[in-house]
Every structure is written in structure tokens, then in C-alpha cells.
């Protein structure tokens, strides 16, 4: 028999708020975190806007001596994990740390470190490269540094599935506890790729919104007929997952239960989704079946909804395949945060849990005109309602669906 898995801690570092409470207020108030890029001069770039994390001080979460040994994406993972730990009221001195682990991923890793060290290499030569260059850049340091800091000796991994990374880390941690291999798992995703190379690279793919540089508040328009690409975001999300009896025995506040997870591949194209939405439909059906519920019991879908032509259309097609004529309310909160790429699934898992706790469906900002191909309309205004089951979708380059 599989162990039950519950969520007892939430941590979020996002463009609309740091910490569970601030993040919720940002969602409730329809805050838009997309503005002109400030981390570098983007005036010559195709896209000059992003969802940057503001007012973030790594010294609040990382030992001052260690800060320069970590990339910004690792600062975010440390912050999200520690916020989740604090929220869970877990005392790690009172648990078996051999049965406490972490699955937390980053798809790109230390993009800013890579940029900075290449500048040094070409300007001053190889002798000036930092000895911390490689470990700062590696994607698994998001999990590794948290494990070192919190002394987590259980399962530890960085699962990299592009924009499905956060969701796959949570799903894999869920299954680890189900199998009895751990009592506690920290799980989530992080990314900080708003750098010259990151913005230029996504811009070269023609994936970014480039027609709203002077109107960033209306740039991210998932599921709108006139959408024109995604807006880069950054941040991190982390959950504390616990085996139910373990959480119960310590009197933990249980926010929600994780009941179903699915993972499929389109096996179609390097970046484009399957036009028929088959992989996305199958993964939603897998999660529903794993949860032991029916499609009619899903009260809200936190959609992947990036704002690109292909993603929004094909996710809509997949939703129609699964839910037929009884499509639940859905929205993409990337309209608030931008696309936080590998952090997206984890940030949106936090949103999904908050929607249950607070009884609300967050709005899909910027929506004006429905997709004519499907006729689907996302929830465009905040809706107060009781919610029991939420589904969170994540899809990544390489055709991965979670």
C-alpha cells in the first residue's frame, strides 16, 4: 500500500512577492510583476521586459561568506527551501535526517555566472577564472547547497526537464515518500536566467514577446488570440512534503494532500508541442487516474499557458480532450510572474495550494479575445469559490509533459 503524502510547508520567491503571504497578496490583488529589465542594459534586445524578483537580499537566507560561491538561481533555491522549512514548523534536530531529502531542479543553472566568467576569460585570461566557476554553474547545486545547509542525508537529485522541472521534482519526491524511501522531502524548482545570453537566446528562437516593450503590464497574455510570446521570469518555489503519519505525529499543519502525478513525452519535436495535444492530454489523464478521481472532480486547472502560439493552442486542445464539455475554470498565472521556466511548476504548485486554502481562482491577466480554434476562455477575473481538487500543468522543451 502506498504511503499518503501531504504538504506542510510553502516557500516562494517570485516577481510579485517573496514568501507565502506576500505571494498570496500579489495574486489576490492581481499584481503584475513584469517591468523593464534592470539587471543589464537590454535596450538593443528584441525583448526588453521580464518578471524580475525585486527587493531580494541573499544575506537574508545565505551565510554571507557563502554568497559569492553561489549563482543567483542557488540564492533563490536556498531562500525558497528555508521559507518552506520555516512555514512547516519542522525542527530538523528532531527528525531522522537520513530519511529527509530534496529533489529541486534548475533547467539552465548558473547562466549569470557563465556570462560573468566568460567576460573575465576573454578580458583578462584563464588565470582570472574563479575556482568556484564550475560548481556555481552546475544545475544540481540548487539541491546540493540546500542539502548541505540543512543536513539532509536522504534522497537528493536535480531533475532537469526544462519548464516541467519543478513539477517533475515535486512528482518524483511524492513517489519517493509513497514508496517509503523518505519521511520528508523538500521539492521544487528555481531559475535565474535573465541575463544577456538568456534573453538573447530565447529572443533568437522568437519565443519572447517583443511587441510590448513599452507596455510591459500587458505583455504576458496567455490564451489570448493576440498573444505574441512569453515573458521571461525568474524565481523559485519549494514545498515540504511529508508522509501523512509523520506529519500527523508531530502535529503539523497540513495544507493539502498530493494525490496524483503524471509524466509523458510527446516524442515529436525539440521545442514544439504535439499539434494534437496527445501527450498533454495523456499526462492530465494519468494524474487524474493516479489521484483516483474523475475529470468532473477537478475544480481548477493552473495551466502552463506561456503565451506562445503553439503552447496555448495545444494545451487548450488537450484540455478539451480530457474534460470534453465540462471544462473547469483555468488560468495561467504566468500573466502575473512571467515564465519562470524551471521554477514555474513549483511556483504554480504553491499557487495551486493557496487557491485551495484561500478559496480563490487567480485571474488570467491580459486576456481579451478567446482562441477561435477552441472557443476556450480562461478565468479572467479573481473568483472566490470553494476548491477541493486542483491540477497544475507543466510542459517543457523536448516534449516533456507533467
RATA-V8446 format. One record per residue. PHI is phi in whole degrees, 0 to 359 (999 if undefined). BURIAL is 1 if it has 16 or more other C-alpha atoms within 10 Angstrom, else 0. Layout:
{{PHI;BURIAL} {PHI;BURIAL}}
This chain:
{{999;0} {285;0} {290;1} {280;1} {235;1} {239;1} {251;1} {239;1} {210;1} {232;1} {226;1} {218;1} {234;1} {220;1} {293;1} {244;1} {156;1} {251;1} {95;1} {305;1} {293;0} {296;0} {296;1} {299;1} {299;0} {299;1} {294;1} {300;1} {271;0} {67;1} {292;1} {249;1} {266;1} {265;1} {216;1} {299;1} {295;1} {245;0} {284;0} {199;0} {283;0} {257;1} {297;0} {259;0} {269;0} {301;1} {246;1} {244;1} {231;1} {194;1} {265;1} {271;1} {280;1} {260;0} {55;0} {263;1} {243;0} {301;1} {295;0} {288;0} {229;1} {233;1} {306;0} {306;0} {290;0} {265;0} {304;0} {286;0} {264;1} {230;1} {282;1} {302;1} {296;1} {284;1} {305;1} {295;1} {294;1} {298;1} {295;1} {298;1} {294;1} {289;1} {295;1} {294;1} {298;1} {300;0} {294;1} {283;1} {61;0} {288;1} {257;0} {293;0} {286;0} {254;0} {238;0} {280;0} {290;1} {289;0} {245;1} {236;1} {224;1} {209;1} {239;1} {217;1} {242;1} {220;1} {283;1} {257;1} {83;1} {280;1} {298;1} {291;1} {297;1} {302;1} {299;0} {296;0} {286;1} {294;1} {299;0} {296;0} {301;0} {281;0} {271;0} {233;0} {98;0} {296;0} {291;0} {264;0} {291;1} {291;0} {294;0} {265;0} {307;1} {295;0} {295;0} {292;1} {275;1} {300;1} {296;1} {283;1} {290;1} {301;1} {277;1} {299;1} {292;1} {294;1} {300;1} {296;0} {293;0} {264;1} {62;0} {274;1} {258;0} {277;1} {304;1} {220;1} {201;1} {246;1} {268;1} {245;1} {226;1} {53;1} {282;1} {262;1} {305;1} {300;1} {292;1} {293;1} {296;1} {293;1} {297;1} {290;1} {295;1} {305;1} {291;1} {297;1} {289;1} {306;1} {282;0} {86;0} {270;1} {203;1} {261;1} {225;1} {224;1} {273;1} {212;1} {165;1} {208;1} {211;1} {196;1} {212;1} {249;1} {279;1} {229;1} {307;1} {290;0} {297;1} {291;1} {295;1} {294;0} {294;1} {295;1} {296;0} {283;0} {63;1} {267;1} {267;1} {292;1} {236;1} {255;0} {230;1} {298;1} {260;0} {217;0} {299;1} {296;1} {245;1} {281;1} {270;1} {230;1} {302;1} {66;1} {268;1} {306;1} {261;1} {301;1} {220;1} {126;1} {268;1} {251;1} {296;1} {228;1} {212;1} {144;1} {202;1} {224;1} {215;1} {241;1} {260;1} {257;1} {224;1} {296;1} {307;1} {295;0} {296;0} {296;1} {296;0} {294;0} {261;0} {70;0} {291;1} {281;0} {263;1} {279;1} {195;1} {246;1} {269;1} {241;1} {206;1} {211;1} {221;1} {213;1} {221;1} {235;1} {289;1} {50;0} {237;0} {203;0} {299;0} {233;0} {275;0} {283;1} {302;1} {301;1} {275;0} {68;1} {295;1} {295;1} {293;1} {294;1} {297;1} {290;1} {295;1} {296;1} {301;1} {295;1} {296;1} {295;1} {298;0} {283;0} {72;0} {236;0} {249;0} {304;1} {294;0} {271;0} {280;1} {268;1} {200;1} {247;1} {274;1} {282;1} {293;1} {34;1} {278;1} {99;1} {271;1} {304;1} {291;1} {302;1} {294;1} {294;1} {284;1} {292;1} {298;1} {300;1} {294;1} {300;1} {294;1} {298;1} {279;1} {256;1} {53;0} {268;0} {247;0} {281;1} {287;1} {303;1} {217;1} {201;1} {247;1} {276;1} {293;1} {292;1} {269;1} {256;1} {77;1} {268;1} {276;1} {46;1} {293;1} {275;1} {303;1} {298;1} {283;1} {300;1} {284;1} {294;1} {298;1} {300;1} {300;1} {290;1} {298;1} {295;1} {290;1} {296;0} {263;0} {66;0} {210;1} {252;1} {291;1} {282;1} {271;1} {295;1} {81;1} {285;1} {228;1} {231;0} {291;0} {288;1} {295;0} {291;0} {238;0} {73;0} {278;1} {236;1} {286;1} {291;1} {261;1} {228;0} {304;1} {236;0} {271;0} {195;0} {287;0} {230;1} {250;0} {241;1} {238;1} {249;1} {242;1} {260;1} {217;1} {228;1} {229;1} {307;1} {90;1} {80;1} {269;1} {233;1} {219;1}}
